[in-house]
């Protein structure tokens, strides 16, 4: 790796807008009004990302007579749901290996439920005519170091040697690949969020933007969700706050916000696209500890993200963290190392955003306020698909009746919390350095990482 950015990298980034590509869209819906007067509801949903939007739509299907209110502190799809790479995976557990490690007795069940969940997302997109470029193009995992080739032989999907993987996506860095053709769809995530919101409103859900929920309390036998200008009194509440501070105090140490960063190129010319191949258009990621993920957009740009995962002391979320020039330069450097044939290509957008992660790398669930409040947290970057499953779990929990989902160990168990500061910051930084060293040393994990493995804990990008 180079120690400083090249002139090629600086030129490629020179005109990149510090904006989210998906949200920088003239078709973005106009802002909805904030909640200005007290109101009542059967169900109040906090969060206008995928967790909240799926909860609203599915609750309307289950309970046609319910009055449902959704509160969003900023804009629909503004946070992680509109900033991600648009990989909609069938995995509910951040990969089969992670699922088998934490839930060995349920691995097959969770795989079945994950595939069914992705199928249901595809059907909902079609049924509600959501124009979000949903394409079931699969995923391609690639090895870029010799020790990673053996890893890919154990991955699900079709193993591809160097020649075969480069015939699919042409990079001189590829040594092997594993192609899973049906486990992942690619979407425009912001358009998916906007489409879900529109479908929910057509079904009668009331949505308020610029209405942050500050606290939950009691209002007689009901719940009171307080916002800056009004209060919603409701029988039930579903919380989809994810990286933001939970309204349930006891779970706040169970997640940390980690910032992830993304670049998007200008559209590739036909000649540039031909030089890369990518005829089948799968989403791609490498299998290093600090990994990259990338894909083609509908207009043949390359979205390129990952590698750095940045945690700020105190679990802080700040708008200033959405931009990190050093990471943008690092990502651009890695981009041209991967695709040297695209020299001269420019980036048009650069951005970052917070992911909520937990110590088991996949979502956990629970209830509060005598079972009348449900929450789902900790998706760790795989929430585009898994949030729909999480919404089903929250609604099952609020119903108070046993179901297949509420009986899962994934639902009944809670991962260990992160320690308070300054231990959380020190531990995360130590782990990040250890993961980087493992990548440099042929994948060999040091004593610290092996100890985390034995404890069932982890952290990656």
C-alpha positions in Angstrom: 0.0 0.0 0.0 1.1 3.5 -0.7 1.9 5.8 2.3 0.3 8.8 0.7 -2.4 9.5 -1.9 -1.2 9.5 -5.5 -2.0 12.3 -7.9 -4.4 9.9 -9.6 -6.3 9.4 -6.4 -6.4 13.2 -5.6 -7.7 13.9 -9.1 -10.3 11.2 -8.9 -11.7 12.7 -5.6 -11.3 16.3 -6.5 -15.0 16.9 -7.5 -16.7 14.3 -5.3 -19.7 15.8 -3.6 -19.9 15.2 0.2 -23.4 13.8 -0.3 -25.1 10.4 -0.2 -25.5 9.3 -3.8 -28.9 7.6 -3.1 -30.3 10.6 -1.3 -29.0 13.1 -3.9 -32.0 12.4 -6.1 -34.5 14.9 -7.6 -37.2 12.3 -7.1 -36.8 12.4 -3.3 -40.2 12.9 -1.7 -41.0 16.3 -0.1 -40.6 16.4 3.7 -43.6 15.4 5.7 -44.8 17.6 8.5 -43.7 17.2 12.1 -46.0 16.1 14.8 -47.4 19.4 16.1 -50.3 18.2 18.4 -50.9 15.4 20.9 -52.4 12.3 19.4 -53.3 8.7 20.2 -52.7 5.5 18.4 -52.8 1.7 18.8 -49.2 1.4 17.8 -46.4 4.0 17.7 -43.3 3.2 15.8 -40.1 5.1 16.4 -37.7 5.3 13.5 -38.3 5.9 9.8 -35.7 3.5 8.5 -36.2 0.0 7.3 -37.0 -1.4 10.8 -39.8 1.1 11.4 -41.1 1.1 7.8 -41.4 -2.7 7.7 -43.0 -2.7 11.1 -45.6 -0.2 9.9 -46.5 -2.0 6.7 -46.6 -5.5 8.4 -48.6 -4.2 11.3 -51.1 -2.8 8.9 -51.4 -6.2 7.2 -51.9 -7.9 10.6 -54.2 -5.4 12.1 -56.2 -3.5 9.5 -58.2 -1.6 12.1 -55.3 -0.3 14.1 -54.3 3.4 14.1 -50.5 3.4 13.5 -48.2 6.4 13.9 -44.6 6.4 12.7 -42.2 9.1 14.1 -38.9 9.9 12.3 -36.4 12.3 13.8 -35.1 13.6 10.5 -36.2 12.3 7.1 -37.4 8.9 5.9 -34.4 6.8 5.0 -32.0 9.5 6.0 -29.7 7.4 8.3 -28.3 3.9 7.7 -31.3 2.8 5.6 -30.5 5.4 2.9 -26.7 5.4 3.2 -25.7 1.7 2.7 -24.5 -0.1 -0.3 -27.9 -1.6 -1.2 -26.9 -5.3 -0.5 -30.1 -7.0 0.5 -29.0 -10.4 1.9 -30.8 -13.5 2.8 -28.6 -13.9 5.8 -30.1 -13.0 9.2 -26.9 -13.7 11.1 -24.2 -11.9 9.3 -23.2 -15.0 7.3 -23.6 -18.7 7.8 -20.4 -19.1 9.8 -21.4 -16.4 12.3 -24.9 -17.9 12.6 -23.5 -21.4 13.2 -21.1 -20.2 15.9 -23.8 -18.4 17.9 -26.9 -20.6 17.1 -25.6 -24.0 16.1 -28.9 -25.8 16.9 -30.8 -23.3 14.8 -28.5 -22.7 11.8 -30.7 -24.6 9.3 -33.9 -22.9 10.6 -32.3 -19.4 10.4 -31.1 -20.1 6.8 -34.6 -21.2 5.8 -36.2 -18.1 7.5 -33.6 -15.9 5.9 -34.3 -17.2 2.4 -38.1 -16.9 3.0 -37.6 -13.3 4.2 -35.7 -12.3 1.1 -38.4 -13.9 -1.0 -41.1 -11.9 0.9 -39.2 -8.7 0.3 -39.1 -9.4 -3.4 -42.8 -10.0 -3.4 -43.6 -6.9 -1.4 -41.5 -4.7 -3.8 -43.5 -6.1 -6.7 -46.9 -5.9 -4.9 -46.4 -2.3 -3.9 -44.8 -1.3 -7.3 -41.7 0.1 -5.5 -39.3 1.4 -8.1 -36.0 0.6 -6.3 -34.0 -1.3 -8.9 -34.4 -4.6 -7.0 -32.3 -7.2 -8.8 -31.7 -10.8 -7.5 -28.1 -10.9 -8.8 -26.4 -12.7 -6.0 -23.1 -12.2 -4.3 -19.5 -12.8 -5.3 -16.8 -13.3 -2.5 -13.3 -12.8 -3.7 -9.8 -13.8 -2.4 -7.1 -11.3 -2.8 -4.4 -13.0 -0.7 -3.2 -16.6 -1.0 -4.4 -17.7 2.4 -8.0 -16.6 1.5 -8.3 -19.1 -1.3 -8.8 -22.0 1.1 -11.4 -20.0 3.0 -13.5 -19.6 -0.1 -13.6 -23.4 -0.7 -15.6 -23.6 2.6 -17.9 -20.7 1.6 -21.4 -21.4 0.2 -21.9 -21.1 -3.5 -19.8 -22.1 -6.5 -16.0 -22.0 -6.1 -14.3 -20.1 -8.9 -10.5 -20.3 -9.6 -8.5 -17.2 -10.6 -9.4 -17.5 -14.3 -13.1 -18.1 -13.6 -13.5 -15.3 -11.2 -11.7 -12.8 -13.4 -14.0 -13.9 -16.2 -16.9 -12.7 -14.1 -15.3 -9.5 -12.7 -11.9 -8.6 -14.1 -9.4 -7.6 -11.4 -5.7 -8.6 -11.4 -6.0 -8.8 -7.6 -8.4 -11.8 -7.6 -7.1 -15.2 -6.8 -10.4 -17.1 -6.4 -14.0 -16.5 -5.8 -17.2 -18.0 -4.4 -20.4 -17.1 -6.2 -23.7 -17.5 -4.4 -26.2 -16.7 -7.2 -29.5 -16.3 -5.2 -28.7 -15.2 -1.7 -28.5 -11.4 -2.3 -30.5 -8.8 -4.1 -29.2 -5.4 -5.0 -31.4 -2.4 -4.4 -31.5 1.4 -4.4 -31.9 1.5 -0.6 -33.3 5.1 -0.4 -35.8 4.4 -3.1 -36.8 1.2 -1.2 -37.4 3.3 2.0 -39.4 5.9 0.2 -41.5 3.2 -1.5 -42.2 1.5 1.8 -43.2 4.8 3.4 -45.6 5.6 0.5 -47.1 2.1 0.7 -47.6 2.4 4.4 -49.3 5.8 4.0 -51.6 4.5 1.3 -52.6 1.8 3.8 -53.4 4.5 6.4 -50.3 4.8 8.5 -49.6 8.3 9.7 -45.9 9.4 9.2 -44.3 12.4 10.8 -40.8 13.6 10.0 -38.5 15.9 11.9 -40.1 14.5 15.1 -37.5 12.9 17.3 -38.8 10.8 20.2 -37.2 11.8 23.5 -38.6 9.4 26.0 -41.2 6.8 26.8 -43.4 7.1 29.9 -46.7 6.1 31.3 -50.1 7.7 30.5 -52.4 5.7 32.7 -52.5 2.2 31.3 -51.0 3.4 28.0 -47.6 4.5 26.8 -46.6 8.1 26.2 -43.9 8.8 23.6 -42.7 12.3 24.0 -41.4 14.5 21.2 -40.3 18.1 21.3 -43.7 19.5 20.3 -46.3 16.8 21.2 -46.9 13.4 22.8 -48.2 10.2 21.2 -50.3 8.1 23.6 -50.4 4.4 22.4 -51.1 0.9 23.5 -47.9 -0.5 21.9 -44.6 0.7 20.6 -42.0 -0.7 18.3 -38.5 0.9 18.4 -36.3 0.9 15.3 -33.7 3.3 16.5 -30.6 1.1 15.7 -27.4 3.3 15.9 -29.2 6.0 17.8 -29.6 6.0 21.6 -32.3 3.5 22.5 -35.3 4.7 24.5 -34.8 1.5 26.6 -32.0 2.5 28.9 -30.9 -1.0 29.8 -29.8 -2.0 26.3 -27.7 1.1 25.6 -24.4 -0.7 26.3 -25.3 -3.5 24.0 -24.5 -1.6 20.8 -21.9 0.8 19.6 -22.1 3.0 16.5 -19.3 2.4 14.0 -18.8 4.7 11.0 -18.6 3.1 7.5 -17.6 5.1 4.4 -18.5 4.9 0.7 -17.5 6.3 -2.7 -19.5 6.3 -5.9 -17.9 6.8 -9.4 -19.3 8.5 -12.4 -21.1 6.2 -14.8 -18.7 3.9 -16.7 -18.5 4.2 -20.4 -19.3 1.0 -22.4 -15.5 0.5 -23.0 -14.8 0.9 -19.3 -17.5 -1.5 -18.3 -16.3 -4.0 -20.9 -12.8 -3.8 -19.4 -14.3 -4.9 -16.0 -16.8 -7.4 -17.3 -19.4 -7.8 -14.6 -22.0 -9.1 -17.0 -24.0 -10.9 -14.3 -23.8 -7.8 -12.0 -23.4 -9.6 -8.6 -22.5 -7.6 -5.5 -18.8 -8.2 -4.6 -16.9 -8.3 -1.4 -13.4 -9.5 -0.4 -12.9 -11.8 2.5 -10.3 -10.0 4.5 -11.0 -8.9 8.1 -11.0 -5.3 6.8 -13.0 -5.9 3.7 -14.4 -3.9 0.8 -17.9 -4.3 -0.7 -18.8 -3.0 -4.1 -21.4 -3.2 -6.8 -22.8 -1.6 -10.0 -25.7 0.8 -9.8 -28.5 0.9 -12.3 -26.7 3.5 -14.3 -23.3 1.6 -14.3 -21.5 3.5 -11.6 -19.4 1.6 -9.1 -20.3 2.0 -5.5 -17.2 1.2 -3.4 -17.2 1.0 0.4 -16.0 -0.6 3.6 -12.4 -1.3 4.9 -12.3 1.4 7.6 -14.7 1.0 10.5 -14.3 4.0 12.8 -15.5 4.1 16.4 -15.5 7.4 18.2 -15.0 7.7 21.9 -18.2 7.9 23.9 -20.5 6.2 21.3 -20.9 9.6 19.8 -22.9 10.4 16.6 -22.1 13.6 14.9 -22.8 15.0 11.4 -19.1 15.9 11.2 -18.2 12.2 11.3 -20.1 11.6 8.0 -17.0 12.8 6.1 -13.5 11.5 6.7 -11.1 12.6 3.9 -8.3 10.2 5.0 -10.7 7.2 4.5 -11.9 8.6 1.2 -8.3 8.7 0.0 -7.6 5.2 1.3 -10.7 3.8 -0.4 -9.9 5.5 -3.7 -6.3 4.1 -3.5 -7.7 0.6 -3.0 -10.2 1.1 -5.8 -7.5 1.7 -8.4 -5.4 -1.1 -7.1 -8.3 -3.4 -7.7 -9.3 -1.9 -11.1 -6.2 -0.3 -12.6 -7.8 -0.4 -16.0 -10.2 2.3 -14.8 -7.4 4.9 -14.4 -8.9 8.4 -15.1 -12.4 7.5 -13.7 -13.7 10.1 -11.2 -15.8 9.8 -8.1 -18.9 11.9 -7.8 -20.0 11.2 -4.2 -18.4 10.4 -0.9 -20.1 9.9 2.4 -20.3 8.0 5.6 -22.8 6.9 8.2 -23.2 5.0 11.5 -23.9 1.3 11.7 -25.1 -0.2 15.0 -23.0 -3.3 15.9 -23.2 -5.7 18.8 -20.9 -8.3 20.1 -22.5 -11.2 18.1 -22.7 -9.2 14.8 -26.4 -9.9 14.2 -29.6 -8.5 15.6 -31.0 -9.0 19.0 -34.5 -8.4 20.3 -36.5 -7.8 23.4 -39.4 -6.1 25.2 -39.9 -3.5 27.9 -42.7 -1.8 29.7 -44.6 -5.0 30.5 -44.2 -6.4 27.0 -45.8 -3.3 25.4 -42.6 -2.0 23.9 -40.5 -4.1 21.5 -37.0 -3.4 20.0 -34.6 -4.8 17.5 -31.0 -3.7 17.5 -27.5 -4.6 16.3 -27.8 -5.5 12.7 -24.1 -4.7 12.1 -24.4 -3.6 8.5 -26.7 -6.4 7.2 -30.0 -4.7 8.0 -31.3 -4.0 4.5 -32.8 -7.5 4.4 -32.8 -8.6 8.0 -34.8 -5.6 9.2 -38.0 -7.0 7.7 -37.4 -10.2 9.8 -36.8 -8.0 12.8 -40.1 -6.2 12.2 -41.9 -9.6 12.2 -40.1 -10.5 15.5 -41.1 -7.2 17.1 -44.7 -7.6 16.1 -44.8 -11.2 17.4 -43.3 -10.1 20.7 -45.9 -7.3 21.0 -48.7 -9.8 20.3 -47.6 -11.8 23.4 -48.2 -15.2 21.9 -45.5 -17.8 21.2 -44.5 -18.2 17.6 -41.7 -19.9 15.7 -39.8 -16.6 15.7 -40.2 -15.8 19.4 -39.0 -19.2 20.4 -35.7 -18.9 18.5 -32.5 -18.6 20.6 -31.6 -15.7 18.4 -34.7 -13.9 19.8 -34.6 -15.2 23.4 -30.9 -14.5 24.0 -29.1 -11.2 24.3 -25.4 -10.7 23.4 -23.0 -9.5 26.1 -22.8 -5.7 26.3 -19.8 -3.6 25.4 -18.0 -2.2 28.5 -18.4 1.4 29.4 -15.8 4.0 28.4 -12.9 4.2 28.4 -12.8 0.4 28.2 -15.0 0.2 25.1 -12.8 2.6 23.1 -9.6 0.9 24.2 -10.9 -2.6 23.4 -12.3 -1.7 20.0 -9.1 0.0 18.9 -7.0 -3.0 20.1 -9.3 -5.3 18.2 -9.1 -3.2 15.0 -5.3 -3.3 15.1 -5.2 -7.0 15.7 -7.5 -7.6 12.7 -5.3 -5.5 10.5 -2.3 -7.5 11.7 -4.1 -10.7 11.0 -4.7 -9.6 7.4 -1.0 -8.8 7.0 0.1 -12.2 8.5 -1.8 -14.6 6.3 -4.9 -14.6 8.4 -3.2 -15.7 11.6 -5.1 -14.5 14.6 -3.2 -13.3 17.7 -3.8 -14.1 21.3 -6.3 -11.3 21.7 -8.4 -12.3 18.7 -8.3 -16.0 19.8 -9.5 -15.0 23.3 -12.4 -13.0 21.7 -13.3 -16.1 19.6 -13.4 -18.3 22.6 -15.7 -15.9 24.4 -18.0 -15.7 21.3 -17.2 -12.0 20.9 -15.9 -10.1 17.9 -15.6 -7.0 15.9 -14.8 -6.4 12.2 -15.4 -3.9 9.5 
